[in-house]
């Protein structure tokens, strides 16, 4: 049964055997270890984010191309994954740019929010006295 799976894999054109997959896995583990070390390196935020995004892109491409055998499939599949990758990267970069400099966001804005109890009391008063809404 194992030889049937191996034969089917060879029929799809993948020249890799177990040894090659172990090597690829070890390389991906090293890249992950580098990402982990970088996250604790004390590097400035912008270079750190750039390096982490680039290393993640390298891992994504390696997994898609080698483990998913995309390298050996029709070009349309490669184009579909590439489109998804570019779209996802663009959304990620847009969100980072949107919230990087926002001073009024909920994460780290400058405004001091009143205590939660204050909101609760105010909403109770509005509920009990609808005339205040006008």
N, C-alpha and C positions, 0 to 999 in steps of 0.2 A: 504494500500500500504506500509506503514511503517512497518507493522508486517511481510509482505512478505520479505522485506530486512533483517529484524531481524532474521527470520526463515532461510533464505539462509545463513546468517552469521553463525548461530549455526550449520547448516548442514556441513559447512567446518571445524568445530571443534574449533572455537574460543570461549573461555569461557568468554570473556570480554564484558562488557556492557558499557553504556555511562559513568558511574561513574569511572570505571577503566581507560577508555581512558582519562578522564579529569585529573586523578591523574598522568598518564604517561606524559601527556602534561605539567603539572605543574613541574614535575621532570625535563623534558627536558628544560623548561624555567629557572629553577634554575641553571642547568649546563651551559646554555648560559650566564646567569648573572655572574657566576663564571668566565667564559672565558673572558667576557667583563671587569670584575674587574681586572683579571690578566693582561690584555693587558695594563692597566694604572697603574700597581703596581710598575713599575720601576725595575722589576726583570731582571737579566742578560739575554741576548739574547738566549743563548743555553738552559737554564732551561725553559725559557718562551716558546720557540718554542716547546720543548719537551712536556710540559704540555698541550699546546693548541692542538697539534696533538693528544695526548692521549684522551683528553676530546672530541675532534671531532670524534674520532674513537668510543668512547662509545656512543655518540649520533647516529652515523651512524648505529651501531649494534642494538641499541634500536629501531630505526625507522624501520629498515628492519625486525627485528624479530617480533615486536609487531604490528605496523601499517600496514605492508604489509603482515601480517599473515604468514611470512616465517617459523616461528617456528612450524606451524601446517601443513606445506606442505611437499612434497616429499624432500628427502635429496639431490637430484640432484640440486634443486633450491638453496639450502643453499650453496652447493659447488660452483655453478656458481657465486653467490654473493661474496663468500669468495675469489674466484680466482680474481674477479674484484677488490675487496678491497685490496688484497695483491699486485696486479699489480700496482694499483694507488698509494698505499703507497710507493712502491719501486721506482716508477718514481719520486714522490715528494721528497723522500730522496735523490735520485741521483741528481736531479736538485739543491737541496739545497747544497749538497756537491760540486757540480760543480761550482756554483757561489759564494759560501761562501768565498773562499779564492782567487778568481780571482782578480788580481790587474789591469788587462787591460780591464775589462768589461765596458760596456757603462754606467752602473749605478753609479759606484763609483771608477773608475780606477784612477791611479796615473797620467796618461798622460794628459797633457793639450792639448785639441783639438783647432786647429786654428778656427778663426771665420768663420761662414757659408759663408760670402761674399768671403772669400779667396777661398773656394772650388768652388764657382760659377765662379769666374774669371778664375781660373785654368782650369776648364772644358770648358769654352768658348774658351780659347786659344788653347786647344787641338783640339776642334772641328774646329776652323778656320785654324789651322796649323797642318795637319795630319803628316807632316814630323817629328814633335817632338816626335811622338810615336815610331819612329825607333831608 
